[in-house]
Amino acid sequence: MKKNLPIHKKFKDKLAIIKKHKQSYVLMAPYMILFFMFTVVPVVMSMVLSFTYFNILESPRFIGWYNYIRLFLEDDVFLIAVKNTFLLATITGPVSYLLAFLFAWLINELSPKVRAVMTLVFYAPSISGNAYLIWMLVFSGDMYGYANAFFMRIGVLHEPIQWLQSTNWVLPIIILVQLWLSLGVSFLAFIAGLQNVDRNLYEAAAIDGVRNRWQELWFITLPSMRPQLLFGAVIQITTSLAIADVSIQLAGFPSVQYAGHTVVTHLIDYGTIRFEMGYASAIATVLFFAMLLTNLLVQKILRRVGT
């Protein structure tokens, strides 16, 4: 019936609801204002600037779709960055997501003290500011690098490999380090989710015919953890599609023959070095929609969990 109401009547109903719950809207207002100013406005501005030529010194000049045409048809480095980002996201996103859940599920069965220690061990890489230094020592190109020293000692190598200057090795090393770094946040969310699953549900499920741990996991644990699963998925998607620091710190900027180049390093190149802000905005807009579509796809998949 409400669908047939005139627009002014619907508007009056909405106003009445807002007036009824005005305290809630007042409490939400500070967050909504900050979210609008620092998230919505920059995204909209970026989309608008993506249709302009803007070099900061001059006023933006409207050029239509040229930035996007240049991005996909003329910029070979961007296509390399898309390929690398797709590979990194495809491997590090799902793998780290599954590993984080698997480790959280296993560690959740341990005693509280051991669980606390293991949680710290898994979360530590995510808050280690100079973690890259360790990996630079491991993959140092001389014979004193840990990887070279180990393989030369066991006779696999006869001379050191320039791991971080080799087009064959840069991307696999970035994937390895990113996997190590990205376990922490999702792992922490999954541990919290597992701790909050109602134990009575397992007893009720046993009465209803659930007979093993896999059935408990699929029909009880995962559906009870949907908010944490969604949070972990969003974190992994944004992290895997926005990889840049690992590439810059390990492989340099730009990396050898752009072997470790990603969409975000391409964005940094045009946004903070060349100051082609219109073109950089086009890159950011493409990345934004890629994240949005991936997020919607993951939400659709998670809705089928436990069904």
N, C-alpha and C positions, 0 to 999 in steps of 0.2 A: 504493500500500500504506500509505503514511504517513497518508493521510486516514482510514483505519480504526482508527488507534491511539487508545487511550483518552486522555482529557485529561491525566491525571497523567503518562502516558508522554511525551506531547508536551512537557509542562512540564519534565520531567527532561531531555529532549533539548535544549531551549532553554538550560537551566542549564548543561549540559555544554558547549554551544557558547560561551556567555558566559565560562565558566571557562577554556576553551581560548584565547580571545582577550582575556583580561582586561586585557592591556597596552593594547590598542586602546581598550577602554572607559574605562580610567583616563585616557588621553590626551584622550578626547572629553569627559570628565566636566565640566571647567571651563566649556567652551562650552555643553554641554547644560544645566547648572545655570543659567547666566546667561540662556540662551534661554528656559528654562522660567519663570524668575522675572520677566523683563522683557518677554516676548512672550506666552507661553501664559496665564499667570495674569491679566494685564490684559485679554486678549481674553475669557476665561471670566468674569471679574468684570463686564466691560461687558455681556455677554449676560445675566447674572443681574440686574444693576441695571436693565436695560431693561424688566424686568417690575415695577418698583417706582416709587413716588414718593419722590424723595430730593433734599432741598435743602441738604445738608451739615449744617445746624443740627440737623435732626431725624433720627432713625433711619429707614432705608429702610422704606417701607410697601408691601406687595405689592398691586398693582392689576391683575395679569393682563396681558391684551393691550391695555389702554387706550392706552398710549403709541403703539403701532403703529396702532391705529384712528384716534387723533388725528392721527398723522403723515400718513396717506394720505387721510383723509376730511375733516379739519377744518383742516389747515394749508395754506392756499393758497400761502404763501411757500415751503414745502418743495417743492411741486409745481413752482414756478418754478425753484427751485434744482436739482431733478432734471432739468428740461428743459435748463437752461443747462449742467449738468455733462455730460449726455448729448451735447449739441452739441459741447462742448469736447473730450470724450473721443473722439467719433467722428471729429472733424476733426484734432485735434492728435496723437492717438495714432498712427493708421495713417500719416498724412502724414509726421510727424517720423521714424517708424520707417523708412519707405521712403527718405526723403531722407537719413537718416543712413547707411543701407546704400549708397545710390547714391553719395554723396560719398566714403565710405570706399573703395568699389570703384574709383572713378576716381582718387582720390589715391594709392591703393596702387600704381598703375602708375608714379608719378613717382619721380624719383631720391630716395635716402634723405634728403638735406639738405632738398630742397623738401618732401618728405613730412613731415618733422619740423616745419617752419615752418607748413605748412597744418594739421597736426594741432593745433598750439597755437592757431592762429586759430579753428578750429572748437570747441575745448574751452574757450576763454577765457570765453565767455558763461556757461557753467555754474558758473564759480567767481567771477564778478563780483558782489560783494555789493551794489554800488550801481547795478546795471544799470538799475533802474527810473528813476533820475534822468535817464538819457539819453532814455528814452521819454517821460517827463513833459515834457522840453524839446521833443521832437519834436511832441507832441500838446498843447502848451499852448494854452489857449483864447483867448489874445490874438493880435494881429497879429504878435507877435514869435516865436511858436511856429514851428518850422521847417516843419511841414506847412502851416499857414495862410499863412506868408510865401511858400512856394513856389507854392501854388495861386493866391494873389492876384497874384503876379508874372506868372504865365503867363495870367492872366485867367479861370481856372476859377471862382474865388470873388470876390465883391465885398465880403464882410465875413467876419470870422473865425467859425469853427465851434467851439462848445464841445464838442470831441471827447469828453472824459471825463465830460461831464454830459449827453450826449445818449443817449437810450435806443436810438437807431438805431446808434450808433457804438461804444458801450462794449464789447459782446461781440466784434465783429470785431477791435477793437484788442487785447483780451485774447488772442484766438486768435493774432494776429500775434506778439505778444510771447512767448507761451508756446511757439510754434513755434521762435522764435529761441533761447529758453533751453533747450529740451529736446533739441536735437541732440547736445550734447556727450558725455554719458555713453555713450549707445548707439554713437555714432560711434567713441569710443575702444575700446569692446569689439569692434566690427566690424573696426577696423584690426588689433587684436591677433589676432583670428580669421583674418583674411586672411593675416597674416604666418606663421601656423602651419600653413597648408595644405601638405601634402606635395607638392612639385613633381613627384615621380615619378608621382603619380596622373594628372597631365595627359598625360604621355608614354604611360602605359598606356592611358588613355582614347582617345588619338589612334590607337593600334594597334587598339583595339576598335571604332573607327568614329565617334568624336566629331569633328565637323568644324568647328564654329564656337564663338565665345565664349559664345553663349547656352546651347549644350548643355553647355559646360564649367561655366558658372555653375550650371545646374540639376542636373546629374548629379555634379559633383565639388565645386565650391566650397561651395554651400549645405549639402549633407549633411555636409561636413567641419566646418562652422561651427555645427552644431546647438546646442552649449552656449552659444555667444556669441549666437546668434539668440534662444534662450530667455531668456537674461539681459537682452538688450535689450528683448524683449517685456514681461517682468515690470516692468522699470524704466519703460517707456512707459505700461503699464497703470496702475501705482500713481501715476505722476506725473500722468497726464491725469485720473484720477478724483479726485485729491487737490489739485486746483488751488485755491489760496486766496490766497497771498501776492500774486500778480500782480493779482488782482481788488482786494484791499484797498489795495495800494500805488497803483494807477493810478486806480481808480474810487471809492475811499473805502469806509467801512464804516458803515452799509450804502450800497451804490451807489444811484444815482438810480433810483427805482421798482424796486429790486432787479434792475436790468438785468444786473448782473455777479455776482449772488448765486449761490453754488455750494453743494453739499451740505456741504463742509467749512466754509465761512463760516457756514452755518446751524448747524453743530455748535459752532463757536466762540461764536456768539451765545448759544446755550442753555447751553453748558458753562462758559464763562468770564465771561459778563456776567450772565445771568439765574440761573445756578447751579441750573438744573433738570437735575440730573445723570442722573436716570432717563430723562428725555426725550432728553437728549444721548446717552446710551448706546444708546437705540433707533436714533437716527440713525447712530451709529458701527457698530452691528450690521448695519444695512441696507447701509451702505457696504462693510463687510467682506465680506459675501456677494456683493455686486456685483463686487468685485475678485476674489474666489475663483472665481466662475463664469466671468468673463471670462478669467482666467488658464487655467482648464481648457479653455476653448474654443480659446484660442491654442495651447496645447500640442497639442491634437488636430489643429489645422491644420498646425503645424510638423512633426508626424510624417509628413505626406504629402509633405513636400519631398523631391524627388529620386526619387520612386517612379513 
